[in-house]
Amino acid sequence: MGFHHVSVLLDECIEGLNIKEDGIYVDGTLGGAGHSKEISNHLSSQGRLIGIDQDIDAINASRKRLKDVSCQVDLIESNFSHMKDQLQRLDIKEVDGVLLDLGVSSHQLDEASRGFSYMHNAPLDMRMDQGADLTAYEVVNNYGEEELDLIIKNYGEDNWSKRIAEFICRYRKDKPIETTYELVEIIKKAVPKGARRDGPHPAKRTFQAIRIEVNNELNIIKNAIFDIVDLLKPGGRLCIITFHSLEDRIVKQAYRELENPCTCPREFPVCVCNKKSKVKVITRKPISPTDEEIEHNPRSRSAKLRVLEKK
């Protein structure tokens, strides 16, 4: 199927980036190039767009979508956590803006063979980088019960993590768990019927947790933010869209640390650590989708956008 992704908070991101027509901008999570296409529409032939994605399907689809834009375009198959190194290879030392749209794309969810969705039957995979070694199959079948419990509890924030881990380990004693539907059925048996009646699909949180583990999604965010701020020109902007509380908390805390880096005890009358603020946080509260956008694209419901500016 074609690479399809509905861009979330599109207008808000463009406003947040405060685009200069001759600037250099990086879309660190290229996806279907929806955000990148709109960024390029605001750039002249002197401007430059760098798109990064670890999913080769995204790179190939975006190359087609961006082939007629007027600005210079570079597309790189990589993870945004390697942005500094990738830009050095292009001999780029500073940029005017960076956008990160975290989480899984609509295409990855909708293409059954990728194994991201509990709504489609497929081999357990969930790799955003299809060349990576770790798959959902490895996590589900080879991680210990305690480790599975911690992953589902911490990354999925699921109250039934212990039972789900227990049921997974009990099932796989007889045979490996190979497909998404097999895993869904195990989760349904683990979650009591009363708990299944309310709230989201019983497998949603576990699938989220396994996906985060497979792709190391949370561990790379904070360091990436600090690297990106080093890359920004004075006045340059960083826009980050998150889709769940774990991501948003990391982004919020990283922004706060960059804006207020002082480590002196509160009782000190003056700062002696000499750590200076690097950024100004533009969004004191995150920007959320409008009711109209949520109606048009229900997957945008949990999105939050936070913006900072380099001093």
Buried (B, 14 or more C-beta within 10 A) or exposed (E): EEBBBBBBBBEBBBBBBBBBEEBBBBBBBBBBBBBBBBBBEBBEEEBBBBBBBBBEBBBEBBBEBBEEBEBBBBBBBBBBBBBBEBBEEEEBEEBBBBBBBBBBBBBBBBBBEBBBBBBBEBBBBBBBBEEBEBBBBEBBBEBEBEEBBBBBBBBBBBEBBBBBBBBBBEBBEEEEBBBBBBBBBBBBBBBEEEEEEEEEBBBBBBBBBBBBBBBBBBEBBBEBBEBBBEBBBEBBBBBBBBBBEBBBEBBBEBBEBBBEBBEEEEEEEEEEEEEEEBBBBBBEEBBBBEEEBBEEBEBBEBBBBBBBBBB
